[in-house]
Amino acid sequence: MTGITLDADRRLRGPYTLAAGLLDLLVPEASGDLIARHDIEIRVAAPQLAGVVPLRRTTLADRLPREQRILIPGARRTLRIANGLAEFVRDHLAAPLTLTVDNLGAADQTDVELIEVLRRRVPALTIVPGVAAPRQGPPVADFDRFRDEGFHHAMAEAGLYALDRLSHDDDPDRWWTLLHRTAGALEAIEREDEACELYHLARREGTEPKNRATVACSLATLSVRHHDPARRDPDEALAWINEAITITSLLPDRRERAFHLGFDLNTKALVEVRRRRFDAALRLVEEAIELAERDLPGEHPIHKLVLLGNRAQLLGTTEAALADYTRAVEADPGYPDYYLDRGNLLHKLGRTAEALADYESAMRLSPPFPEPYYNRAEIRYTQGDLDGALADLDYALELDPDFAPAYVNRSGLLIALGEADRAEQDVRSGLALDRDNPYLLCVLGQIEAAAERPERARAAFDAALRFKPDLAAAWAGRGELAFTLGDLEAAVADLTCALKFDESAELLFNRAVALRACGRPAEAHEDLARAARLVPDDPEIRRALTEG
């Protein structure tokens, strides 16, 4: 098989029309081990293959009725699926293959994203456009699948089409369900204004208390999560969520009240976090947990786990937070994101071996996504495994070239490896995504300083400190630059600022050098003594103490 032609028109099968056609051809030829490694991705993209692709990796949601599966996948989940499918195709192809895609312009966003990933990651596959003869008629109407899998573009298109042809009075329950799902999908794809129009339409059309509360809660969430930070309004959100709580606290059914009120209290906690009232947020989550444990015995386990995870975030770097994450992992051992969250906390607690185990569990349980590799790279770097750290960061950026934090860490690592040119490329790529990122600006300053471009270096360090005044590395870099230029007192001043945020032996040693050059030997000796207490076996520090 050297060439195939497939139709990508979304009106044929909906999301992953192209992927499903490709998998129909490849899966029967593929090895059982390869299929097993990509069971989730194949079944999501090609549900018609569920009978021949056993589900190896499962979560609690797979065993619950739909009304209790409250976690709707975010917009980035389809990128995980696309990367997993790309690796399946890459590892399966034994020879070059040309894929001609008909109706490429009529493809669903899932296939558009998949094609981009395939072109980038599967060199043996050549994709060329074919004929354009798109079908006419309504979009595919599979609302449960769209909601469960996070196919937000398809949900928005099909939902808006259906809502134009359905009124509240025709079927109130169906209308409300369709409106909520459509508006949620619009929010997920950053079309919040259209979502807001639907929510206000719902407020004009319906009087059902539970549904009006859900609309108020959704408007609160939209107000604090708008993709444009300038459009976020925590005070407006507070007004909406208080309206929701007023309604759900009066629902007559105890179980229904516990679930919906708990959901609203959790949302209000998010609002309070955005208002920087963290203690109030914690109290709200505690109240929601108490409601769920008392009034929802044996049901809504995912709702309870979400609350545990949120409480863990609010508890900070504590053993109590770790206990909540562990409860979540034990209750849903197939859900990868809890391992990622617990791994991050374990890393902060200094328990790196356990953190690594959790990151690797997240890798194993999910289609590929960059965060666990990015986090593992940080641990590998601190352990001196620079090659391993670089491999993880390379893979993270292969999975998602728009993952800006990986450019920060990889550029710093490349500087440590003496690869200044590659580091500068990473900095430029990262700043194209996030032009005000202080960490990237700091690395840019280091690169410019090493290239003996002091004015550019100073400008980069200044910009980094403008956006993050407590960034020790930027203060240190600016101090070292000042020392190189002979401005000794400025060097001491900047290194002193750096030490306010990071009292490390390296910074103490560098300030001691600057203090000696300023003719302040007593203060220099004091810094060296402090550095020696931090790193007693460092020969350079001991030699400097002996000399001075």
Secondary structure, DSSP 8 states (H G I E B T S, - for coil): --EEEEE-BHHHHSTTHHHHHHHHHHGGGS-HHHHHHTHHHHHHH-GGGTTTS---S--GGGGS-GGG------TTHHHHHHHHHHHHHHHH-SS-EEEEEETGGGB-HHHHHHHHHHHHH-TTEEEEE-------S-----HHHHHHHT-HHHHHHHHHHHHTT--TTT-HHHHHHHHHHHHHHHHHTT-HHHHHHHHHHHHHH---HHHHHHHHHHHHHHHHH-SSGGG--HHHHHHHHHHHHHHHTT-SSHHHHHHHHHHHHHHHHHHHHHTT-HHHHHHHHHHHHHHHHHH-TTS-HHHHHHHHHHHHHHH-SSHHHHHHHHHHHHH-TT-HHHHHHHHHHHHHTT-HHHHHHHHHHHHHHSS--HHHHHHHHHHHHHTT-HHHHHHHHHHHHHH-TT-HHHHHHHHHHHHHTT-HHHHHHHHHHHHHH-TT-HHHHHHHHHHHHHTT-HHHHHHHHHHHHHH-TT-HHHHHHHHHHHHHTT-HHHHHHHHHHHHHH---HHHHHHHHHHHHHTT-HHHHHHHHHHHHHHSTT-HHHHHHHHH-
